[in-house]
């Protein structure tokens, strides 16, 4: 069905600056591309870079477009990223590396019409809906085609997110906020009548964040209650991602993507909102990429990747297992070579 337009606002351009340390940290994990398609038009401001954030383009889909664009984002069982583009109702499968374009997609299919609904990953599988608002939830195959229908009889709305237990937390057209058990193929109501747009989870999976009527609602999934409403959530909030950075002042802050092409941070303790990026096209859903701790963000022309370079920092998921940096590996390799030479000398006859 034809999506209903939402407000879109113009915004000024802020010159981008990325510190050498932050850029090097992002590049060490393959998250920052040096040139070409991976240069983001969505631009971090001085506050964002000072917070240790790095922004890049994951995939360019509709170059130059400022209307509707990609919506569904999820990782498949192979670790690749599914991106559903609403204008041509095509699902692309990309390697999880920045700088992707339509021509670099591993595959694509237009067999699925998901409209403006979101996707999610749970238990290593990708989920979403077909037919747009008011239709059925489904599980996808790795290539983006439909594998099976979920929870027959319940109707999809907009946002959804995968839970640590393998379930799906989703907004439903008529049942409100629901929990879908992907094993038993059944659902339970979390809060009847409560619905909205983008959904995200805290790193421990105990708190959900739902964008509804211009506010961000914090929902305790144990008590199934709204425990806080952040009314100062940005000019046109659509989706979120929670920063997990123990020991940092950013820990627990909520990244907000706005339809006006800006990003902001909500500080839950102070209940304040601070803009950290602008100059983007319309922004929509987010997806926590658990394989590297970054946050993928829908833009009408591209999918962006926001990365936190602080120690043990991730956005929307627990930090991935730390890996030695290339320089460390090089030093280790040199040390091992030296040790091998010493051992050979020790074994050589006098």
C-alpha positions in Angstrom: 0.0 0.0 0.0 1.1 3.6 -0.5 2.8 4.9 2.6 1.6 8.1 4.2 4.1 10.9 4.1 5.6 12.2 7.3 7.0 15.7 8.0 10.5 16.4 6.5 12.5 19.5 7.4 15.5 21.2 5.9 18.6 21.5 7.9 22.0 23.3 7.7 25.3 21.8 6.8 27.9 21.3 9.6 31.5 20.8 8.5 32.6 17.2 9.3 35.7 16.6 11.4 36.9 13.1 12.4 39.9 13.0 14.7 42.8 10.8 13.5 42.5 8.6 16.5 38.8 8.0 15.9 39.3 7.4 12.2 42.1 5.0 12.9 40.0 3.1 15.4 37.1 2.8 13.0 39.4 1.7 10.1 41.0 -1.0 12.3 37.6 -2.8 12.3 36.8 -2.1 8.6 34.0 0.3 9.5 35.4 3.5 8.0 36.0 3.6 4.2 38.6 6.0 3.0 36.9 7.5 -0.1 34.3 7.0 -2.8 30.7 5.8 -2.0 31.5 5.5 1.8 31.8 9.3 2.3 28.7 10.2 4.3 26.5 13.1 3.4 24.9 12.8 6.9 27.6 14.7 8.9 28.7 14.6 12.5 29.2 17.8 14.3 31.9 18.7 16.8 29.8 17.2 19.6 29.4 13.9 17.9 33.1 13.6 17.1 34.2 14.7 20.6 32.0 11.8 21.9 34.1 9.4 20.0 31.6 8.6 17.3 32.4 7.9 13.6 29.9 8.0 10.7 30.2 6.4 7.3 28.0 5.1 4.5 27.3 1.4 4.6 25.3 1.3 1.3 24.2 3.9 -1.3 20.8 2.9 -2.6 18.9 5.9 -4.1 21.6 8.4 -4.8 20.4 12.0 -4.4 16.9 11.0 -3.3 15.3 12.8 -0.4 11.9 11.0 -0.1 11.3 7.5 1.0 14.1 5.0 0.7 15.4 1.9 2.5 13.3 0.8 5.5 13.9 -2.9 6.4 17.3 -3.7 7.9 18.4 -7.1 9.2 21.3 -9.5 9.3 20.8 -13.0 7.8 22.3 -16.3 9.0 25.4 -15.7 6.9 26.2 -12.4 8.6 25.2 -10.4 5.5 22.9 -7.5 5.7 19.4 -7.4 4.1 18.2 -3.9 3.0 14.7 -3.5 1.8 14.3 -0.5 -0.5 10.7 0.8 -0.5 10.7 2.8 -3.8 11.3 -0.3 -5.9 10.2 -2.9 -3.4 13.6 -4.7 -3.8 15.5 -6.4 -1.1 19.3 -6.3 -1.5 21.8 -8.6 0.3 25.2 -6.9 1.0 28.4 -8.0 2.7 28.7 -6.3 6.1 31.4 -3.9 4.8 31.1 -0.2 4.1 31.0 1.4 0.7 28.3 -0.9 -0.8 26.2 0.0 -3.9 23.4 -1.6 -5.7 25.9 -3.1 -8.2 27.9 -4.7 -5.4 25.0 -6.5 -3.9 25.4 -10.2 -3.5 21.8 -10.7 -4.6 18.5 -8.9 -4.9 14.9 -9.9 -5.0 11.7 -8.0 -5.7 9.5 -11.0 -4.6 8.7 -9.3 -1.3 6.7 -6.1 -0.8 7.4 -4.8 2.8 6.4 -1.1 2.3 7.6 1.0 5.2 7.7 -1.7 7.8 10.9 -2.5 9.7 13.0 -5.7 9.8 14.8 -7.4 12.7 17.2 -10.2 13.5 16.8 -12.8 16.3 18.5 -16.1 16.9 20.6 -15.6 13.7 17.5 -15.3 11.5 16.0 -12.3 9.7 12.3 -11.3 10.1 10.0 -8.7 8.8 6.6 -8.3 7.2 5.2 -8.6 3.7 2.5 -6.4 2.3 3.3 -3.4 4.5 1.1 -2.1 7.3 -1.7 -4.4 8.4 -0.3 -7.6 6.9 1.6 -10.7 8.1 4.9 -11.2 9.9 7.4 -13.5 8.2 10.8 -15.1 8.5 13.2 -14.5 5.5 15.6 -16.9 3.8 19.2 -15.6 3.6 18.4 -14.2 0.1 15.5 -12.1 1.3 12.7 -14.3 0.0 10.0 -15.5 2.4 10.6 -18.7 4.4 7.5 -18.9 6.5 4.6 -16.9 8.1 4.9 -16.0 11.8 2.0 -15.9 14.3 -0.8 -16.2 11.9 -3.7 -13.9 12.7 -1.6 -11.0 14.0 -1.1 -8.0 11.8 2.2 -6.1 11.3 2.6 -2.3 11.8 6.0 -0.6 11.7 8.9 -1.2 14.1 10.4 -4.5 15.3 13.5 -5.6 17.1 15.1 -9.0 17.9 15.3 -10.0 21.6 18.2 -11.9 23.3 15.9 -15.0 23.8 15.3 -15.3 20.0 11.8 -13.7 20.2 10.7 -10.7 18.2 9.3 -7.5 19.8 7.1 -5.8 17.3 4.4 -3.2 16.9 1.1 -4.6 15.6 -1.7 -2.8 13.8 -4.4 -3.9 16.2 -2.8 -5.8 19.1 -0.3 -3.1 20.1 3.2 -4.0 21.3 3.6 -7.8 21.1 6.2 -10.5 21.7 6.5 -13.2 19.0 7.9 -16.5 20.0 9.7 -17.6 16.8 9.9 -21.3 17.9 6.3 -21.9 18.9 5.1 -19.4 16.2 2.8 -17.7 18.7 2.5 -14.2 20.2 1.6 -12.5 23.5 0.6 -9.0 24.1 3.1 -6.8 26.0 1.0 -3.6 26.1 -2.3 -3.7 24.3 -3.1 -0.7 22.3 0.5 0.7 22.4 2.1 1.1 19.0 4.4 3.4 17.3 7.4 3.6 14.9 11.0 2.4 15.5 11.9 0.0 18.3 15.2 -0.7 19.9 16.5 -2.5 23.1 18.9 -1.8 25.8 22.0 -4.1 25.7 20.7 -6.4 28.4 17.4 -6.7 26.5 15.3 -5.6 29.6 14.2 -2.2 28.4 12.6 -1.4 25.0 12.5 2.0 23.4 9.6 2.9 21.2 9.1 6.1 19.2 5.5 7.0 19.5 3.8 10.4 18.7 7.0 12.4 18.7 8.3 10.9 22.0 10.6 8.1 23.0 9.0 5.7 25.5 11.1 3.5 27.8 9.3 0.2 28.4 10.2 -2.3 31.2 9.7 -5.6 29.5 9.5 -7.5 32.8 6.7 -5.4 34.3 5.3 -4.6 30.8 4.9 -0.9 31.7 6.1 2.4 30.3 8.6 3.7 32.9 9.6 6.9 31.2 8.5 9.2 28.4 11.2 11.4 26.8 9.2 14.2 25.2 12.3 16.1 24.3 13.4 13.5 21.7 14.4 15.6 18.7 12.5 17.5 15.9 11.0 14.4 14.2 12.1 11.1 15.9 11.7 7.9 14.1 14.0 5.3 15.6 16.7 4.8 18.3 19.7 2.9 19.4 21.1 2.7 23.0 24.8 3.2 23.6 26.5 0.6 25.8 29.7 2.0 27.1 30.4 0.9 30.8 32.5 3.5 32.6 31.7 6.2 30.0 29.5 9.2 30.3 27.7 8.0 27.2 26.6 4.8 28.7 22.8 4.5 28.4 22.5 7.5 26.1 19.9 7.0 23.3 20.8 7.8 19.7 17.7 9.2 17.9 17.3 9.2 14.1 15.0 12.0 12.8 12.9 12.3 9.7 14.5 15.7 9.1 17.9 14.2 8.4 19.5 14.8 11.8 20.8 12.5 14.6 20.6 13.4 18.3 21.5 12.0 21.7 19.1 11.7 24.7 20.8 11.8 28.1 18.3 9.8 30.2 19.7 11.0 33.5 19.4 14.7 32.5 16.4 14.2 30.2 18.2 16.4 27.6 18.5 16.2 23.8 21.7 17.2 21.9 22.1 17.2 18.1 25.2 15.2 16.9 24.7 15.1 13.1 22.9 16.9 10.3 22.7 17.4 6.6 21.3 14.0 5.9 18.2 13.1 3.9 15.2 11.6 5.7 16.3 9.2 8.3 14.1 6.2 9.5 14.8 2.8 11.2 18.0 1.7 12.9 19.5 -1.8 13.2 22.0 -2.8 15.9 24.8 -4.7 14.0 25.8 -7.1 16.8 28.8 -8.5 14.8 30.7 -5.2 15.3 28.7 -3.1 17.7 27.7 -0.4 15.2 24.3 1.0 14.5 23.0 1.0 10.9 20.6 3.9 10.1 18.2 4.2 7.2 18.4 7.3 5.1 16.3 7.9 2.0 19.4 7.8 -0.3 21.7 5.5 1.7 22.2 3.3 4.8 24.6 4.9 7.3 26.8 3.3 9.9 27.4 5.0 13.3 30.3 3.5 15.3 31.5 4.3 18.8 35.3 4.2 19.2 35.4 4.4 23.0 36.8 1.3 24.8 34.2 -1.5 25.1 31.6 0.6 23.4 28.7 -0.5 21.2 25.4 0.8 20.1 22.3 -1.3 20.6 24.0 -4.5 21.6 26.7 -5.8 23.9 30.3 -5.0 22.7 31.6 -7.7 20.3 34.5 -9.9 21.5 37.5 -7.7 21.3 40.1 -8.5 18.6 43.8 -7.4 18.6 44.4 -4.3 16.5 46.5 -4.8 13.4 49.5 -3.0 15.0 49.4 -5.4 17.9 49.2 -8.4 15.6 52.2 -7.1 13.7 54.2 -6.8 16.9 53.2 -10.2 18.0 54.2 -11.6 14.6 57.6 -10.0 14.8 58.1 -11.4 18.3 57.2 -14.9 17.2 59.6 -14.7 14.3 62.4 -13.5 16.6 61.6 -16.4 19.0 61.8 -18.9 16.2 65.2 -17.6 15.1 66.5 -17.8 18.7 65.2 -21.4 19.0 66.9 -22.3 15.7 70.2 -20.8 16.9 69.9 -22.6 20.2 69.5 -25.9 18.4 72.3 -25.3 15.8 75.5 -27.3 16.5 78.5 -25.3 17.8 
